Amino acid sequence: MSKLAPYSLARKLTVASVAISASTMILITGIVYLIIVSFGNMFLYNELNEKSEFIKKSFIEPIWTYDQYQINEVGNSLLGNDKYTYISALKIQSADNELLYEKKRDNLKDKDFSAIANLPYSKSRIIKIYKGNQQIGLISLAMTNFGYIEAFRHQFIIVLVTSLLLLFALMQFVRYYFHHTLTIPMNKILAQVKQIENENYDVCEITGLPQELESISHALTQAAIVIEKRNNDIKYYTNDLEELVKERTAELEGQMAKNLNTARLAAIGEMAADVAHEINNPLTVIDLHITKLKRQEPDRNLTQETMNSIDKIQIMIKRIVKIIKGLKSLSRDGESDPFVPFSVSSMIEDVKMLVEMKVNTHDIHFDIKISDPNIYAEGREVQISQVLVNLIGNAVDAVMTYPGEQWINVDIVGKNDIVEFKITDSGNGIPESIKEKVMRPFFTTKGLNKGTGLGLSISKSIIEEHGGDLIYNNVHQNTQFIFTLRQCKECKLTA
């Protein structure tokens, strides 16, 4: 018999089989033990009830007549040597608490009654003795089924040792069976695989194995034949292809770099056009119905609250239209809408409305501070809104992975001729290994189907088109992104 590997499949299966058998045996034994103990407790309780009734009847006359001899006789008879369940202590007192009789088992003479009553597998009871309506005595009774438990334990140990011996014998049998029916055939198949790995394709099919393993051996033989044929074909064509590959490689590398940006812009433009087409139609229908509803207001006597809701719906429709237009303009290559002054405070209110639900859903503290509510910036308001929404959305996704307090702060400050936007979250910053990659297109640290890797790269291109810059602040203790825009001071004075 060949020697078993330390972690061979046969050994693992043997251990698993024995572990399952042992666990089952322990579980069944434990359940049986609990049932026996429970049955013993029930039996002890019934015995205590029977003894209590017998004692009530047996001691009435002796206690009433103060017959000490009779009390001793009855008491001694109750403490007889029962093998399984017996009285461990008995104490009899008169109505005046005078001790009439007290006796304990020999092995319990140094313990008081309360200690005996609290011993394992023991129960106690206080019995009041009446003559008519008059209490004439008090009997303290303690019983135990320790003999029953002790006898059961002895039998239990014998059964357990026998079971372990049988389990050990079973383990040896299972080990032998798995070794001969699994390990030895598998080693033969592994030898075939080793031959193929060493590029020796003269593999002979092994017979006499179990049906499943014989099929594997046959498949390996066929695979070796196919691999040998393909290797010969590859060697034949390799020499001719090498020169062609060298000629095309330089051309392809340059063309691939050029086509990558073109393909991405085309994909974004196509997506934007499709989204705009699919969303604008239902938005137009919604706007028409809202306008119609407003015209009917005098006839329907709509409440002010309803009219406010209608106005909010129209505002949201216009906002969606703006975002769609911004997305379309972003996807155009080399084209841009004219820059116009816009109120930073007004834009921030719109951004807050867009991100507030996502922030509140995750219970993140969100704070926006503007140094001057009358700051005006120059550019495309919708695109700057998109940049802020994207940066805040990235911050939400990031802080959810950090324990402890979660917060996002947006600070906007007017400095000389620029407006500086700082988006800071409670994260611990970006790891050193990926700092240089975060602004690259299609790079993302988010999970599958959770990010495209375009957000930061598009945001950076938008800010650069506005004459500013989007950077990651690597000296801040938390995660912070900063971007700047040109400030429109004349607009601020006019406003």
GIHU-V246904 format. One line per field, one symbol per residue. ss: DSSP state (2 for helix, 1 for strand, 0 for the rest). phi: phi as a letter, one per 40 degrees, with the letter a starting at -180 (. if undefined). psi: psi as a letter, one per 30 degrees, with the letter a starting at -180 (. if undefined). Layout:
ss = ???
phi = ???
psi = ???
This chain:
ss = 000000002222222222222222222222222222222222222222222222222202222200022222222222000000011111111100001111110222000022222000011111111110011111111111022222222222222222222222222222222222222222222222222220000000000000222222222222222222222222222222222222222222222222222222222222222222222222222222222222202222000222222222222222222222222222200000000111122222222222222222200011111100000111102222222222222222222000000011111111100111111110000002220000000000000000000022222222222000011100000011111111102222220
phi = .ccccdbccccccccccccccccccccccccccccccccccccccccccccccccdccbccccccfcccccccccccccccccbbaccaabbbcccgcccaaabcdcbccbccccccccdgbbbabbcbbbgbbcbabbbbbbabdcccccccdccccccccccccccccccccdccccccbccccccccccccccccgbccccccbgcddccccccccccccccccccccccccccccccdccccccdcccccccccccccccccccccccccccccccccccccccccccccccdcccfccccccccccccccccccccccccccccccccgbacccbcacccccccccdccbcccccdcfbcbbbbbcacbcbbbicdccccccccccccccccccccbcgcbabbbbbbcbfbbbbbbbbbcccgcddcbdcbccccgcabcccgbabgbdcccdcccccccgbabbccccccbcabbabbccbccccccc
psi = klkklehleeeeeeeeeeeeeeeeeeeeeeeeeeeeeeeeeeeeeeeeeeeeeeeeeffeeeeefhjeeeeeeeeeefhlikeeklkfkkkkllfggkjfkkklleggfgkleeeefglkhlllkkkkkkjbgkkflkkkkkllheeeeeeeeeeeeeeeeeeeeeeeeeeeeeeeeeeffeeeeeeeeeeeeeeeeghjgikkkklglleeeeeeeeeeeeeeeeeeeeeeeeeefeeefeeeeeefeeeeeeeeeefeeeeeeeeeeeeeeeeeeeeeeeeeeeeeeeeeeefgeeefhkleeeeeeeeeeeeeeeeeeeeeeeeeeefkjgkklkklklkeeeeeeeeeeefeeeeeeghkkkkkkkejfgkklkajeeeeeeeeeeeeeeeeeefffklakklkkjkkkkjcglkkkkjklglglkkefgeffffkkgkkgllkgfkfgfeeeeeeeeeefggakklkjgfkfakkkklllkkjeeeeee.
